Amino acid sequence: MAKSKTISAHVAETTVAKIDQLAKLENRSRSQMTGAVVELGGDLPHEAWTALFQIKALGTDADWQALQRDLTRTLLRHRHRLYQQQMQGQVDGEWLATLETEDDILTAAVNLTNHG
């Protein structure tokens, strides 16, 4: 395991409250939640950081919210891809490919849970 180090950051109280709320939902500590974000941020290229700071400085609240929605969709898409990879070999690939909508996936998940 890589050696870890404690760092500190100054954020608004509202941000701390959001992190604490998410930590509770995830059954994780504030430190774990913050560390995950810092780790992701540390892996982003310079261009991503430049764009982030420009969007934050020049954009509106609506622009910031749109960015949050886009990032959420991207994360969910990647998680879905990973789940599909894990399921290969456990579930018929051709059947899995027929699942196109979130409702299809939810129905299939419920059926798989109920029947096996």
N, C-alpha and C positions, 0 to 999 in steps of 0.2 A: 504494500500500500504506500502511496506517495506521502511524503511528509506534508503535514498541513500547518497552516499558520493563521492566526486570528488577525483580522483586519477590522477596521471600523468605518462607518459611513454616516454622514449626516443626511437624514431624510425627514420629510414632514411627518408630524404625528399621524396624519391620515394614512400615510403610506405604511407606517408601523402597524396601525390598526388593521389595514388590509392584509399585511403579511401575517399578523397574528391570527386573523380569521381563517386565512387559507391554511396556515399551519395546523390549526385545530381540525379543519375538515380533512386534511391529509394525514392526521395523526403524526405530525413531524414537529420538530422544534423550529423556532424562529431562525436559529442559526443554520439548520439544514435547508430551509426554504431560501434564505438569503444566499447561502453558499451555492445552491444550484443555479441561481440567477447570475451570480458573479462568475461561476465556472463557464456558463454558456457565453456570457459577455466577453470573457477573456479569450474565448476561441474564435470570436467574430473578427473578420478582417477590418482593417482601418477604414475601408470604404463604407462598411456597414455602420460603423460608429459615426463617421462624418454625416451620413444620411440621417441617422437617428437624431443627432444634435440639431441638424438643420430642420428636420420635421418638427421637433420640439420647439425650436426658436421661431420658426416662420409659420408653422401651421396653426390651425384653430383646434379647439377641443374636438370638433367633429373629425378633423384629420387624425388626431391622436387616437380617437376611438376606432376609426377605420383601420389604423395600423394594428391596434390590439385585436380586432376581429380577424384581420388577415393572418396575423401570427398564430392565433388560436386555430384557425382552419388549417394552417400549415402543420402545426404540431399534431392535430388530430389525424390529418392525412398520413403523416409519417407513422403514427401509432397504428393506424389501420393496416398499413403496409407490413409492419412488423408482425402484427397478429396474423395476417394472411400467410406470411412466411412460416410462422410457427405452426399453423394449422395444416400446411401442406404435408401430405402423407397421412394425416389424421382424418381428413375430410376429402371427399371427391373434388378435385380441382376444377373439373368442368362445372359441377353444381355451384361451387363457390364463385366462379366467374359470372354466374347468372345473377348474383346479388348486386343490384345496381343502386338502389336507394337505401337511405338510412332505415326506412320501414322494412325493406326486404331483409336487411341485416338483423334488425331487432327481432323480426318474426323468426328468422332462422335460429338466432341465439336462444330464444325462448323454446323453440321446438327441440333443439339439441339438448337444452337443459332438462326439459321434461322427459325426453326419451333416451337419454343416454349420456 
